[in-house]
Amino acid sequence: MKSEIILVVDDEPRILDIVCAYLEKEGYQTRRATRGHEALEIFREEEVALVILDLMLPDLTGEEICRQIRLKNNTPILMLTAKVDRDSIVHGLNLGADDYVTKPFDGKILVARVKALMRRQSSQAIPAEQFIFGEGHLEVDLDRKTASRHGLALPLTPMEFEILGLMARHPGRLFSRDELIMRAIGYDYDGSDRTIDVHIKNIRQKIDDAEHKYIRTVYGLGYRFEGGSS
């Protein structure tokens, strides 16, 4: 079986060597790019399954590459960044990245994050289920891994869809941040629960309108998916 291709984008050759060595040891194919324009060209020409993206590049920023990919594609994006401040990480997640690892990093943890994202993207274990809310306003199709509002497809990232799909299957149920992390992101996740807040905010921006509000915050406890009336 053909192995998946992972595009690794970083302007430091040593980092590229380390990351690609870990991934290739796990059986993945890798493609390397040291500049943003080169990365986008590879992405257009190859069938890339996942992108590992440094945010600080000499031509385009990682944020701009992420934005351009997300315009037309929901391929998982893992930020690999030396920017450890919360605002930079939140900004990257807002642009559509699914997860992040900060430098310096542990290669085994990086591979675990990659595998978690790949499992969520390729899993066929979800039964054929379709949920409709707000009298047809919002539709969530777990089999096709798509969501639409008023019949128009929503540009959800893979991580956003995992969270929305989990909550849509259990309307009215309260999910703590920890539970959302474990069930939607993965047990091997060791980042901040602030990541969940960012993803919830992004989901709300895409599924809500003036008349329909789906995800309620239960302060101090977590989030609940409801029927969609304002």
KEKE-3310 file (N, C-alpha, C; in steps of 0.2 Angstrom, whole numbers, plus 5000, padded with zeros to 4 digits):
npx = (5004:5003:5012:5007:5010:5019:5021:5035:5039:5051:5064:5076:5088:5093:5082:5073:5079:5079:5065:5060:5067:5062:5048:5050:5055:5043:5037:5031:5031:5040:5041:5051:5052:5059:5055:5041:5034:5039:5034:5020:5019:5023:5013:5002:5006:5007:5000:4996:4995:4996:5002:5017:5021:5032:5031:5039:5047:5058:5051:5036:5025:5022:5009:5002:5004:4996:4984:4982:4981:4970:4960:4955:4956:4956:4966:4975:4985:4999:5007:5024:5033:5044:5038:5032:5023:5006:4997:5002:5001:4987:4983:4988:4980:4967:4968:4967:4975:4977:4984:4998:5016:5029:5045:5060:5057:5051:5054:5047:5035:5031:5029:5018:5008:5006:5002:4990:4982:4982:4975:4962:4959:4958:4950:4938:4928:4917:4900:4887:4880:4868:4865:4852:4849:4840:4829:4833:4843:4857:4867:4875:4885:4892:4897:4902:4910:4906:4899:4886:4878:4862:4863:4875:4892:4902:4918:4926:4940:4949:4950:4941:4929:4929:4927:4914:4907:4907:4900:4888:4882:4878:4868:4864:4871:4884:4900:4916:4931:4943:4937:4933:4946:4952:4943:4941:4953:4963:4971:4984:4987:4996:4995:4989:4973:4967:4967:4955:4946:4949:4946:4932:4927:4930:4922:4909:4909:4907:4896:4885:4872:4862:4850:4852:4861:4872:4882:4883:4891:4895:4899:4915:4913:4912:4906:4891:4881:4867:4850:4850:4842:4841)
npy = (4994:5011:5023:5037:5055:5067:5084:5094:5109:5120:5132:5128:5117:5107:5105:5100:5088:5081:5080:5073:5061:5055:5053:5046:5034:5029:5025:5034:5044:5059:5076:5090:5107:5123:5136:5147:5149:5138:5127:5129:5126:5113:5107:5109:5101:5088:5074:5078:5072:5078:5092:5099:5113:5127:5142:5154:5159:5163:5170:5169:5170:5157:5158:5164:5154:5144:5150:5151:5137:5133:5140:5132:5118:5105:5098:5091:5102:5104:5115:5119:5127:5140:5151:5153:5161:5163:5171:5170:5157:5155:5163:5156:5144:5150:5153:5141:5130:5114:5108:5110:5110:5115:5122:5119:5102:5085:5072:5060:5063:5072:5064:5056:5066:5068:5055:5055:5065:5060:5048:5053:5060:5049:5040:5027:5022:5029:5028:5028:5042:5056:5072:5084:5101:5115:5116:5112:5121:5119:5105:5090:5078:5063:5053:5057:5066:5080:5097:5108:5124:5130:5123:5126:5121:5120:5127:5119:5114:5098:5096:5104:5098:5086:5089:5096:5085:5076:5082:5085:5072:5070:5079:5091:5086:5089:5093:5093:5102:5094:5082:5084:5086:5073:5064:5070:5076:5068:5055:5056:5070:5084:5097:5114:5117:5128:5127:5120:5130:5140:5132:5130:5143:5146:5136:5141:5153:5149:5140:5147:5159:5175:5170:5157:5148:5137:5130:5131:5139:5133:5140:5137:5123:5118:5114:5114:5106:5112:5114:5125:5137:5154)
npz = (5000:4996:5004:5015:5010:5018:5020:5025:5031:5033:5037:5042:5039:5047:5056:5047:5043:5055:5058:5046:5046:5058:5053:5042:5047:5053:5042:5033:5018:5014:5010:5007:5011:5011:5009:5008:4995:4988:4996:4994:4980:4980:4987:4978:4968:4973:4981:4996:5012:5025:5033:5040:5048:5049:5057:5054:5041:5027:5016:5013:5027:5039:5043:5032:5023:5028:5028:5014:5010:5017:5010:5000:5004:5016:5022:5035:5046:5055:5066:5068:5079:5085:5091:5106:5113:5118:5110:5097:5094:5096:5085:5074:5075:5073:5060:5054:5057:5064:5075:5086:5089:5099:5097:5106:5102:5105:5096:5096:5102:5092:5081:5087:5088:5074:5070:5077:5071:5058:5060:5063:5051:5042:5047:5046:5054:5059:5060:5047:5048:5049:5054:5057:5061:5069:5060:5048:5046:5049:5045:5048:5043:5047:5040:5028:5033:5032:5034:5033:5030:5028:5017:5011:5010:5024:5029:5038:5048:5049:5063:5069:5064:5070:5083:5082:5076:5087:5097:5091:5089:5102:5107:5120:5129:5142:5139:5146:5144:5145:5142:5129:5123:5125:5118:5105:5101:5106:5116:5118:5118:5124:5125:5128:5136:5131:5118:5114:5117:5107:5095:5097:5097:5083:5077:5081:5074:5061:5060:5067:5066:5067:5071:5076:5088:5093:5101:5118:5131:5147:5161:5169:5168:5155:5138:5129:5116:5108:5102:5093:5093:5096)
capx = (5000:5006:5012:5005:5015:5019:5025:5038:5041:5055:5070:5082:5090:5094:5076:5070:5083:5077:5058:5059:5070:5057:5043:5051:5056:5037:5034:5028:5035:5041:5043:5054:5052:5063:5052:5034:5032:5041:5029:5013:5020:5023:5006:4998:5008:5008:4994:4999:4991:4997:5008:5020:5023:5035:5028:5044:5050:5061:5047:5029:5025:5018:5002:5000:5003:4990:4978:4981:4979:4963:4955:4952:4958:4955:4972:4978:4991:5002:5012:5030:5035:5047:5034:5029:5018:4999:4994:5005:4998:4980:4982:4989:4974:4962:4969:4965:4979:4974:4987:5004:5021:5034:5052:5063:5052:5053:5052:5042:5029:5029:5026:5012:5003:5005:4997:4983:4979:4981:4969:4956:4957:4957:4946:4931:4925:4911:4894:4884:4875:4867:4861:4850:4847:4838:4824:4837:4848:4863:4867:4881:4886:4897:4900:4905:4914:4905:4894:4883:4873:4858:4864:4881:4897:4906:4925:4928:4946:4948:4950:4934:4924:4929:4923:4907:4903:4906:4895:4882:4880:4876:4865:4861:4876:4889:4907:4922:4937:4947:4934:4934:4953:4953:4939:4941:4959:4967:4973:4991:4988:4998:4995:4984:4965:4965:4966:4948:4942:4950:4942:4925:4926:4930:4916:4903:4909:4905:4889:4880:4870:4859:4845:4854:4867:4872:4886:4883:4897:4893:4905:4918:4912:4913:4902:4885:4878:4860:4846:4851:4838:4845)
capy = (5000:5017:5027:5044:5060:5073:5090:5097:5116:5124:5135:5125:5110:5102:5103:5096:5081:5077:5078:5068:5055:5052:5052:5040:5028:5027:5023:5040:5048:5066:5081:5096:5114:5128:5143:5146:5148:5131:5123:5129:5123:5105:5106:5109:5096:5081:5072:5078:5070:5082:5098:5101:5120:5132:5149:5159:5157:5169:5173:5169:5167:5151:5159:5165:5147:5140:5153:5149:5130:5133:5143:5127:5112:5104:5094:5093:5106:5104:5120:5118:5134:5143:5156:5150:5165:5161:5175:5167:5150:5156:5166:5150:5140:5154:5153:5134:5124:5109:5107:5114:5108:5120:5120:5112:5097:5078:5068:5055:5067:5075:5058:5054:5071:5067:5049:5056:5069:5056:5044:5057:5061:5044:5035:5025:5019:5032:5025:5033:5046:5062:5076:5090:5105:5121:5115:5112:5127:5115:5098:5087:5071:5060:5048:5061:5071:5087:5100:5113:5128:5132:5119:5128:5118:5124:5126:5116:5110:5092:5096:5107:5094:5081:5092:5097:5079:5073:5086:5084:5066:5070:5086:5092:5083:5093:5091:5097:5103:5088:5076:5086:5084:5066:5061:5073:5077:5062:5054:5058:5077:5087:5105:5118:5117:5134:5125:5119:5136:5143:5128:5131:5149:5145:5133:5145:5158:5145:5137:5151:5166:5179:5166:5150:5148:5130:5128:5135:5139:5132:5143:5133:5116:5116:5116:5109:5107:5113:5114:5130:5143:5160)
capz = (5000:4995:5011:5014:5010:5023:5018:5030:5029:5038:5034:5045:5036:5053:5058:5041:5043:5061:5057:5041:5049:5062:5050:5037:5051:5054:5035:5029:5013:5015:5005:5010:5008:5015:5008:5007:4989:4987:4999:4990:4974:4981:4989:4973:4963:4976:4985:5002:5017:5031:5032:5046:5045:5053:5056:5052:5034:5024:5011:5016:5034:5040:5044:5026:5019:5031:5025:5007:5010:5020:5006:4996:5006:5023:5024:5042:5047:5062:5066:5072:5079:5090:5094:5111:5116:5117:5105:5091:5093:5095:5079:5069:5076:5070:5053:5052:5059:5068:5081:5086:5093:5100:5097:5104:5102:5106:5090:5097:5103:5086:5078:5090:5086:5067:5069:5079:5065:5052:5061:5063:5044:5037:5050:5042:5059:5060:5056:5042:5052:5047:5059:5055:5067:5067:5055:5041:5045:5050:5043:5050:5040:5050:5036:5023:5036:5030:5037:5029:5033:5023:5010:5008:5013:5029:5028:5044:5048:5052:5070:5070:5062:5075:5089:5080:5075:5093:5101:5087:5091:5109:5109:5127:5134:5144:5138:5149:5140:5146:5138:5122:5121:5125:5113:5099:5099:5107:5123:5118:5117:5130:5124:5133:5135:5127:5111:5113:5117:5100:5090:5098:5094:5076:5075:5081:5069:5055:5060:5070:5063:5071:5074:5078:5092:5094:5107:5124:5136:5154:5164:5174:5167:5148:5133:5127:5110:5109:5096:5088:5094:5099)
cpx = (5004:5006:5010:5011:5014:5024:5028:5041:5045:5061:5076:5083:5090:5087:5072:5073:5080:5069:5057:5062:5065:5051:5044:5052:5049:5033:5031:5033:5035:5043:5045:5053:5055:5060:5045:5031:5033:5036:5022:5014:5020:5016:5001:4999:5007:5001:4996:4994:4991:5003:5010:5023:5026:5032:5033:5048:5053:5056:5040:5030:5021:5010:4999:4999:4997:4984:4976:4978:4972:4958:4951:4953:4958:4961:4974:4984:4993:5008:5018:5033:5039:5043:5030:5023:5011:4996:4996:5001:4991:4979:4983:4983:4968:4962:4967:4969:4975:4977:4994:5009:5026:5041:5055:5057:5055:5050:5047:5035:5026:5025:5019:5006:5001:5000:4990:4979:4977:4975:4962:4954:4955:4952:4939:4927:4918:4905:4891:4878:4874:4863:4859:4847:4844:4833:4828:4843:4855:4863:4874:4881:4892:4901:4904:4910:4913:4900:4892:4878:4869:4860:4871:4887:4901:4913:4928:4935:4944:4946:4943:4929:4924:4926:4916:4904:4902:4900:4888:4878:4877:4873:4862:4866:4882:4896:4912:4927:4941:4944:4934:4941:4954:4949:4939:4948:4964:4970:4981:4993:4991:4999:4990:4977:4963:4964:4959:4944:4943:4946:4935:4923:4925:4924:4910:4903:4906:4898:4883:4878:4866:4853:4846:4861:4867:4876:4886:4889:4893:4899:4908:4917:4914:4908:4897:4882:4870:4856:4847:4846:4842:4841)
cpy = (5006:5021:5034:5049:5065:5078:5093:5103:5119:5126:5133:5118:5105:5100:5098:5089:5077:5075:5073:5062:5051:5049:5046:5034:5025:5025:5028:5042:5055:5070:5087:5102:5119:5135:5142:5145:5140:5126:5123:5126:5115:5103:5105:5103:5089:5080:5072:5076:5074:5087:5099:5108:5124:5138:5154:5157:5164:5173:5174:5167:5161:5152:5161:5158:5144:5143:5151:5142:5130:5136:5137:5119:5111:5099:5096:5097:5106:5110:5118:5124:5135:5149:5153:5154:5163:5164:5172:5161:5151:5158:5160:5146:5143:5153:5146:5129:5120:5108:5111:5110:5113:5118:5123:5107:5090:5075:5063:5058:5070:5070:5056:5059:5070:5061:5051:5060:5065:5051:5047:5058:5055:5038:5033:5021:5022:5030:5030:5036:5053:5066:5082:5094:5112:5121:5115:5117:5124:5108:5096:5080:5068:5055:5051:5066:5078:5090:5106:5117:5131:5129:5121:5125:5123:5123:5124:5113:5103:5092:5099:5102:5088:5083:5093:5090:5075:5076:5085:5077:5065:5077:5086:5089:5088:5090:5095:5098:5097:5082:5078:5084:5077:5062:5064:5074:5071:5061:5056:5066:5080:5094:5108:5117:5123:5133:5124:5125:5140:5139:5129:5138:5149:5142:5137:5150:5155:5143:5142:5157:5169:5175:5160:5150:5140:5127:5133:5134:5138:5134:5138:5125:5114:5118:5111:5111:5107:5113:5119:5136:5148:5162)
cpz = (5000:5002:5009:5014:5015:5021:5024:5028:5034:5035:5037:5043:5042:5055:5053:5042:5049:5060:5052:5043:5053:5058:5045:5041:5052:5047:5031:5024:5015:5009:5009:5007:5013:5014:5007:5000:4986:4990:4996:4984:4975:4983:4983:4968:4966:4980:4992:5008:5024:5030:5039:5044:5050:5052:5053:5047:5031:5019:5013:5023:5034:5040:5037:5022:5022:5028:5018:5006:5012:5015:5002:4999:5014:5026:5031:5042:5054:5062:5071:5073:5085:5094:5100:5115:5114:5111:5098:5089:5092:5088:5073:5069:5072:5063:5050:5053:5064:5075:5081:5091:5093:5100:5104:5106:5103:5100:5091:5098:5096:5082:5080:5088:5078:5066:5072:5074:5060:5053:5061:5055:5040:5040:5046:5048:5061:5056:5052:5046:5049:5052:5056:5061:5064:5061:5048:5041:5045:5049:5044:5047:5042:5045:5030:5026:5033:5034:5033:5032:5028:5016:5008:5013:5018:5028:5035:5043:5050:5060:5072:5069:5067:5081:5088:5080:5082:5097:5097:5088:5098:5111:5116:5132:5136:5143:5141:5143:5140:5141:5131:5119:5120:5119:5106:5096:5100:5114:5124:5118:5124:5129:5129:5131:5132:5120:5109:5113:5110:5095:5091:5095:5086:5073:5075:5076:5062:5055:5063:5065:5069:5075:5077:5081:5094:5100:5112:5129:5143:5158:5169:5173:5160:5143:5131:5120:5111:5102:5091:5088:5098:5106)
residu = (MET:LYS:SER:GLU:ILE:ILE:LEU:VAL:VAL:ASP:ASP:GLU:PRO:ARG:ILE:LEU:ASP:ILE:VAL:CYS:ALA:TYR:LEU:GLU:LYS:GLU:GLY:TYR:GLN:THR:ARG:ARG:ALA:THR:ARG:GLY:HIS:GLU:ALA:LEU:GLU:ILE:PHE:ARG:GLU:GLU:GLU:VAL:ALA:LEU:VAL:ILE:LEU:ASP:LEU:MET:LEU:PRO:ASP:LEU:THR:GLY:GLU:GLU:ILE:CYS:ARG:GLN:ILE:ARG:LEU:LYS:ASN:ASN:THR:PRO:ILE:LEU:MET:LEU:THR:ALA:LYS:VAL:ASP:ARG:ASP:SER:ILE:VAL:HIS:GLY:LEU:ASN:LEU:GLY:ALA:ASP:ASP:TYR:VAL:THR:LYS:PRO:PHE:ASP:GLY:LYS:ILE:LEU:VAL:ALA:ARG:VAL:LYS:ALA:LEU:MET:ARG:ARG:GLN:SER:SER:GLN:ALA:ILE:PRO:ALA:GLU:GLN:PHE:ILE:PHE:GLY:GLU:GLY:HIS:LEU:GLU:VAL:ASP:LEU:ASP:ARG:LYS:THR:ALA:SER:ARG:HIS:GLY:LEU:ALA:LEU:PRO:LEU:THR:PRO:MET:GLU:PHE:GLU:ILE:LEU:GLY:LEU:MET:ALA:ARG:HIS:PRO:GLY:ARG:LEU:PHE:SER:ARG:ASP:GLU:LEU:ILE:MET:ARG:ALA:ILE:GLY:TYR:ASP:TYR:ASP:GLY:SER:ASP:ARG:THR:ILE:ASP:VAL:HIS:ILE:LYS:ASN:ILE:ARG:GLN:LYS:ILE:ASP:ASP:ALA:GLU:HIS:LYS:TYR:ILE:ARG:THR:VAL:TYR:GLY:LEU:GLY:TYR:ARG:PHE:GLU:GLY:GLY:SER:SER)
# end
